Amino acid sequence: MKPLHWNVNWDTASRICCFNRHYAEHSGYWEKTEFPAALSAASSSGTEITFRDPVTGKPLFVAPRGRSFEEFERESHHHGWPSFRDEEVVRENVRVLQDGETVSVDGTHLG
């Protein structure tokens, strides 16, 4: 799904999501993209943000739901990357495997 939203680096996304089963991007990477500006704009307009599979483009998470933008941003800062709650998961497109790995239904590594 090139180009990726928020000027996320394709090589980084591909390495993490397509050629890896255990690791994530480095903590805080999201803060170096255009995502913080998009979050601010969405917060100002009250519009939820859809996070998509970087390979297929399918929606995976819609945030914030059940919490404020401020809570979403605070929890994401705390965890080091966007952090989602159960009500934000697009369940028809996301699975949690027995070992705890989260993947898209198409096999993209999410966490």
N, C-alpha and C positions, 0 to 999 in steps of 0.2 A: 504494500500500500504506500508507494512513494508518491509524493513526499509525505513524510509523517507530520502530524499536527505539532504545533509549537516549536518547530525547527529542531525536533529531536533528531539526533544523528542516526542515520540508517544503519551504519556499521555496528554501532553500539547496540541498537535494538535487535539487530539480526544475531549478533554474538550471544546476547542474553536470552532472547526468546526462541531462537531456532537451533542453536548449537550448544545447548547447555540444559542441564536438568537440576542444578543445585544452587546456582549463584544468581545474584542480582547486580544491577548497576551500582556504582559506588554511592554511598549515602550522601544525599544532598544534590545528586546529579540534576534532579528535576528543577532545582532552584537556578540552575545555569541555563535553562532553556527559556522559551517564551511563555511557558506555562504560568508563572506568577502573574504576568500581565493579563493573560486570559482569565485567570481566576479572579483577579480584581474586577475586570470588565463584567464577568458573569455575576459576581456578587453585587455590583452596582445595579445590574438590570434584573437580578433575581432569577436568572436562567440557569437551570441545571447544566452540568457539563457531562458529555458522553465520552467515555474512554473506550477506544476501539482496539481490536486485535490488529497489530501492525502488519500481519500477513494477509488476512482476509477482509479486514475492515468491519467485521461484525461487532456490534456493541457488546461490551463486557461488563462495564460498570457505569452507573449514572449517579452523579454526586453533586451536591449533597442531598441526601434524602434522610429524613428523620433527625436532622441536626442542622445547625446553621453553617454558613460559609466559614465563619470564624472558627467553629469547632473542627470542621474539615481541615482547614489550614493548620490549626494548632496541632492536631493529631498527626498530620502529614509531616510537619516539622519534627515532632517528637520521634516518629519512626524513621525518618530520613528519606522517605518516598511517599507518594500518594497512598493514603491508608483508607481502606473501604470497610464499611459495615455491611452486615448481612442484607439489609434492605436495599443496598445500592448495587447488589450483584444482579446481572441479567442472567438468571438461572438457566435459561435454555441454551446459553452459550458458554457457560463456565462449569468446570468440574473440580472437585477436590479429591485427589487420589488417596489411597489408603495410607501412603507414607507422608501425607500432609502437603504434597506439592499441589499447587493450583495451576490448572491448564485450561486453555480454551477447548471447546469440543473438537476443534481441528488439530489439537496437539501443541499449540503454542505455549511455551513455558511462561507463566505469569508470576510465580513466586513459590 
